[in-house]
Amino acid sequence: MKTIALILVTAATALCCMFFVIYEKKKTSVHRLVLMAVMAAMSVAGRIIFAPFPGFKPVTAIIVLAGMHLGCEAGFFCGALTALVSNFYFGQGPWTPFQMLVWGIIGIIAGALSAPLKRDKLVLMIYGIAAGILFSLIMDIYTTVWAVGGWSWAFYFTAVASAAPYTVIYAVSNVLFLLALSKPLGGKLERVVKKYAEGE
């Protein structure tokens, strides 16, 4: 019954491990590693602090900013570690690898699109909305497969519809947190990165 679900969980875990191995082989300065750890810690703390408010979280905004200003590697690590570490508080389960993978991919894309995201606030807002929708749609794939032991379009669309209010709240919160944090936090990240890049 759960064979397909277990295969998907295994695949998600394998993909996360692949990304970790790829990025682990890259040469990363101590200063950048510290910044990555700080961003991941902020994201974890944000998820826990805002736990009483379903869907309203600064997590994706912080992951996007990590990717934008520190690169794809930092975006992935921030996203993946946020899911892994914060779920020691919220509860670990087969959903964890999916959350790690989706938030990690959101961080990677933010790194790849760093130039337009930094240049245009509208593009940043659109990406915040898209990231919220993407997270929800992919997690609903996991929900469907795990619930029915296979695939059901009817169940998937039901899951998407039932999660729609939370998806809207999540997408809106991404925009609000990005607008609130992009200048102060993003500016500090840029200054630190520039400072240590000049000193290397």
N, C-alpha and C positions, 0 to 999 in steps of 0.2 A: 504493500500500500504506500509506504513512504520511500520506496526505492528512488524514484525520480527526485524527490525532495532532497534525499541524502546525496545524490549525485550533484545536484545544484549547489548544495552547501560545500561539498568537497571541491567543486570547481571554483567557487568563490574564494575558498581558503587558499587553493593553489594559486589563483591569480594574485591574491594579496601577498603571498610568499614570494611570487615571482617579482613583483614590484619591489618588495623589500630587498631581495637579492640584487636586483639591477641597481637600485639606488645605493645600496650598501657598498658596492664596488666603486662608486664614484668618490673622488677626493673632495671632502667637504671640510672647510675650516672649522676650528673649534668655536669661533664666534658665531658662525652660521648655525652650528649644532645647538648652541645655547639658545639662540633666537627661536629655532624650531621647537625646542623643548618648552620654552616660555609660551609660545603661541598654542601649543597643544595643551599645556596646563590651563591657560586662560579659557580655551574651548571647553575642556572638561568641567572647569569650575562654573562656566556659564550655563552649561547644560544642567548641572546639579542645582545651581541657585534658582534657575527659572523652571525647575521641575513642577511647581504648583500651577504653572500656566501652560496647559496642553497646546503644543504647536508653536508657542511663542518662545523662540530660543535664539541666542546669538551665535550658535554653533556654526552654521553655514557661513555667516558673515566673517567670522574669524578665520575659518578655513580658506575662504576666498581671498582674504587679505594676505594670508600666509603665502598662498600660491602666487598672487599678484606681485608681491614685493620680495619674496625669497626664492621664488622659482617653483617649477613643477614638483621637484623632490620634496620641498617643504610642504607644499599643498597636500601631497599624498600622505606624508607622515603625519601631518596635523589631523587630517581627516580620519585616517585609519586608527591612530592612537587614541583619538577622541572616543571612538566607538568602543575600542577594546578596554580602555581604562575606565571610562564612565560607566560601562556596563557591570563593573564590579559593584557599583552602587545600585544601578537599575535592574541588574540581573543578566547573567550571561545565558546564552542559548544559541540555537542554530541560526538565529537571526543576526548574531554578532558579525560573522564574516561578511554578510550582505551589507550591513551598515558600514563596516570598515571599507569595503570595496566601493560603495556608492559615494561616501564622503571623500574617499581618497581620489576617485575619478573627478569629482567636482573640484578638488584642489588642483589636480593635474591640469584640467581644462583652464582654470583660472590662471595658472602659470603660463600656459600656452597663449592665452589671450591677454596677457598682462598689459601690453601696449595700449590697445583700445580701451581696456577696462580702466586704466589710469587716466587716459586722455579725456574720456567722455563719461560724465555721471549718468547719462541716460542709458548708455550701454551697460554700465555697472548695475543699474537698477533692473534692466531687462534680464541680465544674467542672474541676478538674485532671485527673480521670479522663476526663471527657467530652472535654476538649481533646486528650488523648492518643489516644483512639479516633478522634475526628474527623480528626486529622492523618493517621493511618494509613489510614483508609477512603478519604479523598480522594486521597491519594498512590497508593493501589492502583488508583484509576480511571485515573490517568496511566499507571501500569505496564501495565495491561491494554490500553489503547488503543495505547500505543507498541509493545507486544510483538506484538499481533495485527493492528495496522493498522485496527482497528475496535472493535466491542464484542462481548464474549463473557462471558456470566454465569458459565459454567463456569470460564474462566480467572480471572475476578475473584474468585470464591469460593475458588479455589485459592490466589490471591495473598494473600487475607485470611487464610486458614488458615495458610499458610506464615509469614506475618508475625506471627501471633498471639502467640508468645512474646515477641517484641520489643515488640509493642503493650502487652502486660501490664507488661513492665519499664518502658516509657516512661510509662505511666499511673501506676504506683506511684512512679516517680522524680518525676513532677510533684507528687504529693501530698507526698512527703518534702521536696522542695526548697521547696514553698510553705509548709509548716509551719516549716521552718528559717529561711526568709528573710522571711516576711510581717511578723513583728514588728520585727526589727532594720532591715531595708531599707525596709519599708513605713513604719515609724515615722519614719525619717529623711526619706523623700520627703514625707510629710505635713507635717513641721516646716518643711522648706525651702519647699514650696509655700505654706504659710500665711505664712511670714516675708515672702516676696517679694510675696505678694498684699496684705498689709497695707501694704507700702511703696510700692505702685503708686498 
